[in-house]
Amino acid sequence: NMTTRTYAPPAVTPNPGRHRAAAEIAEANNTDAEAIFARNSTGVPQGRYGTAEEVAAGVVFLASSAANYINGTCLTIDGGVGTHV
């Protein structure tokens, strides 16, 4: 038997690329990176970016025996970013 399970975590911090971009935007706008994160995270339905631990919990679940009957799916761990308009 072969099972395929994936995860997709687009709205997660810390993320080195996201921190670098926030620092560059902050510098150009005479503010700090935390202010940029706070402003940008309002676009996440949960109202904040996810953490590495929250993503890890989903990955651990998919790798566990509790997910044995799950096959051919992707668990999107994004605080609702991919499901709202």
Secondary structure, DSSP 8 states (H G I E B T S, - for coil): ----EEEE--SBSS-HHHHHHHHHHHHHTTS-HHHHHHHHGGGSTTSS-B-HHHHHHHHHHHHSGGGTT--SEEEE-STTGGG--
